[in-house]
Amino acid sequence: MDEGMARLGGWKGCKVGTVERFEAGVKGSRPEVWIELLGQGDGPRRCSGCGDFVRSVHDWTEREIRDLPILDADTVLHLWRCRVACPRCGPRLEALDWLEPYARVTKRLASSVARLCKVMPIKQVAAFYDLHWSTVKAIDKAHLENELGAPDFTGVELLLIDEFALRKGHRYATVVVDAATKRVLWVGKGRSREEVRVFFDLLGKEGCARIKAVGMDMSHAFRAEVQMHCPQAEIVYDLFHVVAKYGKEVVDAIRVAEANRIRHDRAGRKLIKGAKWLLLRNKANLPDRESHVRLKEVLEANQALMTAYVLKDDLKQLWTYRREGWARRAWEGWLARAQESGIKPLIHFAKRLTVYLPGILAHCRWPLHTSLLEGINNKIKVLKRTAYGYRDDAYFFLKIRSAFPGNA
């Protein structure tokens, strides 16, 4: 009977001793079943160090191990753990197929915890199994490390690099994605050159030589590291980041200046001051007809804002061309209008943007969009909110890699 119950429970190498049930409130907040597991005979036992079978026993120790719940009760195994006297390794724990050497939960409970952690916050998983938060986190982290392993850079030719907010206080991390498979290759702390260089060191010389193009924002650190490690790769500047920079440095700067200029006109100043998000959002994304009417009123009331707004839409068109000659002519026309506008923030931005022109025109050959990265960043925010933040950055980065395994 005892051996049959041990086989039913999958506790290979043990036999069942006493079994007791404790109702809720006696030993804890939930019912518990205590099962005593004893060593099985005097036969050879496998050493957890070298894997050899050993007959000599060094000592026995009772350990409390958690297993999957039985019906409505938590399962607690009171295991008599054997240390073998291995001639090669010395005193070592007996290797059990269903339990890691120093674990306090069975392999199947750990596997179940890891599966739930894919869809539930750690706090809820811990409450479900009545385990400590740190225990659940350690189980899930070990599972992810084993499941993901080291990043595989085989066949990677196109990269996307972006940053995301790690937590409040201007702390950032960098994410690198395989643009072809949409797989997160690497996540690292910070956004400086030294921190980004870690990825290229992992990629290695052969991997770096294979890279053909890299999509990114206008970050100096990203550009400098790509040019250093992948000089043959073309840098492609993304529409989203360029237009976002235009919105902040040109449209919003003009809006603030115009609001200050007409500060004695309370109605006009209020109209312009309250139009920040109307001017920065895409016209197609305005939520209702009232927003379209308000935008029209703002633009009709101020010529400088109208000019900046129209040139913003025209700037976006550069990313629609597939022939570099056409894109270059469109750029020259846009630059001339910006310079002729007489609007200082616009002229200054156009002058600075000229330096980045090769990376904008490279989009004709390599239509890389970091819109994929924006989607990833949005999901990263969801991961953070679901977990109420992560205390362990390495664990958080593993969760991100796990969430984006790619489609190849």
N, C-alpha and C positions, 0 to 999 in steps of 0.2 A: 504493500500500500504506500509506504513512504517513498520507495524508489519510483513507483508509478506517478505519485504526485510531483516528485522532482522532475520527472520527464515531462509531465504536463506543464510545469512551470518553466521548463527549458533551462534549469539550473544544472547543467552538465558538470559532473565531478562532485556532486553533493547529494546528500539524502536528507529528507525532511525529518526534523525532530518534532518538537511541540508546535502547536498552532493555537493562537489565542486571538479573540476578537475583543476590542475595547470600544464601547459606544462613545459618542461625542460627549465631551465634557469630563470624561474620566481621565484620558491621557492627552487630550488635545481638543481642538475646536471641531474636528470631524472624526467619524469612526475610523479605527485603525485595525488592520489585521497584522499580527506579529507572527512571522514564520521563522523557526529556528532551522538553520542549514548546517549540517554536520559533514565532516570529511568522509569520503567513501572508501573504507578499507585501508589496507596497507600497501596498495599497489604503487607503481611509479607515478610521479607527478612531474608535470612539465615546468621547467624553470622559466620565469618571465624574462630573464636576462638573455641566455643563450639559446633557449628553446629545447635543450636536451632534457631527457626524462631522468629523474633522480628519485631514488627510494628513501634516502635519509631525510628526516624531518628535523628542522632546527627548533621551531616552536610553533605554538598556536596562539592566535589573538582573536578575540571577539570584536567584530565590526558591525556597525549598523548601516545598512544599505537600503536606499529607497528603490522600489520597483514600480511598475505601472499599477494604478489602482485596481482592486478586485471588486467588481460590482459597485457598491456605494462607499467603499472604504479605501483609505490610503494603505498601501502595502509597505511594511517595514520588514526587511530581512535581517535576522540576527545571525550573521555568517561567522562561523569559526574559520578564520583565514589562516592558511598554512604558509609558513616560510620553509622552503626546502634548503637543505645544506648542500648546495651545489659545489662540487669540487673545482669547477672552473670560475664561478662568479662569487662564491661565498654565499651567505644567507640571502636568499631572494624569495619574493612572493611566488606562490604557485600561479601559473598562467591559467586563467579561466576564460573560456570562449565568450562568455556573456558579461564579463566585467573587466574594465581596464584596471591595471595593477593598483593604482592609488585612488580610484574613483569611489565616490560614495553614492552613486546612482548607477543602475544597470545600463548596458548599452542601448537596450530598447527604450528605456525611459528617456535617455539622452537624445535618441533619434526622434522620439515623439516631441520632445521639447523644442528641438531645432526646427521641426516641421511647423509647429505652431508659431514660432518666432518669425516665420516668413510672412505671416498674415496678422499677427497680434503684437502689441507692445510687450516688452519684457515684464512690466508690472502686472499685466493681466495674466500672462503665462505663469508667472510665479504664484499668483493667487489661485489659479486653476489647479496647479499641482501641489500647492502648499509648500513651495520651496522658497528659499531666500533669493532676493533679486540678484545678488552677486553670483549665486550658483547658476541661475538661468543664463545670465550674461556670459559666464565662463564656458558653459556648455555650448551655447550658440556660437561664440567666437571660435572655439576649438573646431566645431563642425565646419564653419565657413573656411577656416585656414586649410583644413583637410580637403574640402570640396573644391575650393578655387585653386589652391597651390600658387606657384609663381606665375606671373602673367606670361602668356604665350604670344610672342611677337612674329610668329611665322607668317610670311606673306603680307605683312602690313606695309602698305605703300602710301596711303593717304591718311593724314592726321587732322584732328580738330583739337584745339587747345583753348581752354577758357578757365575762368576763375569763378568761385562762388563764395558767398559769405559763410564762414564756418560757425561763427557766433557773433554776438554783439561786441562792439569795441573794435571795429575795423580789423577783425581777424579773418583771414581768407585762406582758401585752399585752391589747388589747381587740379583740374581733371583733364585727362587726355583720352580721346576716343578714336577708335578705328572708324573712319568715315564710311568705309565700304560695308562693314558688318554692323555698325552701330553698337559696338562692344566697348565698354569702358576698360581701357588697358591699364590705367594707373591713376591713383589719386594721391596727392601729397600735400603736406602743409605748406602754407605760404605761397607767394607769387614772385619772389625775387629770383634772380639769375641762378644763385647757388642752389636754391631749392628746386627749381625746374630742371637743373642740370642732372639731378638724381635720375630722372626718367631717361635721359639720353645715355647716361652711363649704363643703365639696365638694358637699354635697347642695343647697345654694343656697336662696334664699327660696321659690321655687316648689315645690321638692321638700319643704322643711320644712312648707309649708302643706298638702301632700297627705297627710301622715302622720296616721293616725287613732288608732293605739294602738301602744304600745311595751312589750314584755315584758322584764323585767329582774330582777336581784336587788335587795337593799335598799341598793344603793350610793347614797350622797349625790351623788357626782359625776355619775353617770348621770342621776339624777332632776333635778338642778339644770340640766343642759344641755338635757334634753328640755323642761323647763318654760320655759327661756329661748328656745329656737329653735322649738319646736313647742307653743305654749301650748294649742292646741286638741286636742292628742293626749292620750288617756287613758293613764295609767301603770298597768301590770298587773304585780303582784308574783307571782313564780313560787312554786309549791308546794315544789319541791325545795329552794330556798335558804332559805325560811322554816322548813321542817321541819329542815333541817340546822342552822340557827342555834338552833332550839329544842333539838335534841339536844345541842349543845355547851354552851349557856348554862343549860339547865335539867336535862336528864337526867344529863349527865356531871357537872355541878356537884353535884347531889344524891348521885350515886354516890360521888364523892370525899369529900363531907362525911359520908356515912353510914359509909364505910370508916374514916374517922378517928374517928368517934364510938364505934365498937365495936372500936377497935384492940387491946383486951385479949382479945377473942374471936378467936383466930387463925383458926379454921375459917371463921367467919362473914365475917371481914374478907377472907380469901382468896377466898371465893365472890363477894363484891361487887366486889373489885378486878379479878378476872379476867373480869367480865361486861360490860366496856365495849362491845365490838362486838356482843354479843348484844342489848344495850339500844338501840344506835343503828341497827342494821339493821332493815329491814322484816321482820315475822314470816314473811311468805310467802317471803322470800329466805334463810331459815336453811338451811344445807346438809344437815342430817341430823336424825334423830329425837333423837339425844343433845343437840343444841343446843336443841331445843324443851324437852326435860326440864330442862336447866340453867336456861333462861330462866324456866320455871315456878317452879323452886326459889327463884331470886333474887327474883322478884316476890312470892311467898308469904311470904318471910322479911322483907320490908321494905315497909311501908305507903306511905312517901313515894315510893319508886321505883314502886310499883304505881300510885299516883295520877298521877304524871308520865307514866308509860308509857301509861296509858289516855287521858289528855288529849292526848297526842301523836297517837294514832290519831283521836280526835275532831276535832282541829284540821285534819287532812287532809280531813275531810268538807266543809269550807267550799268547796273547789275543785270539788266535784261538783254544786253547785247551778247552775241556769240562770236562776233568778228572784232578783233582788236582795233582795226582801222575805224570802224563805225563808232566804237566806244570812245576812241581818242578824239574824233571830231566832235562828238557830243560833249565831251569834257571841255574842250577848247571853247565851245559856245557857252557852256555854263560858267566857266571861269571868267570869260569876258563880261558877261552880264553881272556877275558878282562884283567885279572890279569897278564896273561903271555905276553900280548902285549908290555909291557914296556912303554906304552904311559900314561903319568901322568894324563892328564885330564880324560881319559877313566877309569883309575884305581880309581881315586878319585870319579867319578860319580858312578861306580859300587859299591863301598863301601857304599856310601850314599843311593843308591837304595835298598840295602839289608834291610834297616829299613822299607821300604814300601812294602816288598815282600808279607806279608799277604793280603794286599789290592789288590795286583796284582793277586794273586792266587784266591781271592774271586770271580774274574770274571768268573771262571769256574762254580760257582753255580748261580751267578747273572750277566748275560751278559748285564750289563747296559753300555750304550754308551752316552757320552755327545755330540756326533755328533748331536743329537737332539737339544742340547743347542747351538751348533754352528750355526745351522739353525735359531734358535730364535734370537741369537745375530746379525746375518746378517740382519734379518728383523727389529730389533731394530735400526740398523744403517740406514736402509731405512726410518724408521719413523722419525728419527732425521733429515736426509737430506731433506725429504719432507717438514718438518715444519721449516727448517732452524734453528733447535735447539729448545729446550723447556725451558722457563723461570721458569716454575713451576714444580718441580720434582714430586710432588704428582699427578699432572695432567698427566705427562708423564708416571708414573707408571700405572695409570688407563688405558691409551691408550695401554700399553703393555699387561695388563691383558685382555683387550677387544679383542686384536688381536689374542690371543691364548686361546680360550674358551675350548679347548680339543675336543676329538672325542668320548667321552663316552655318 
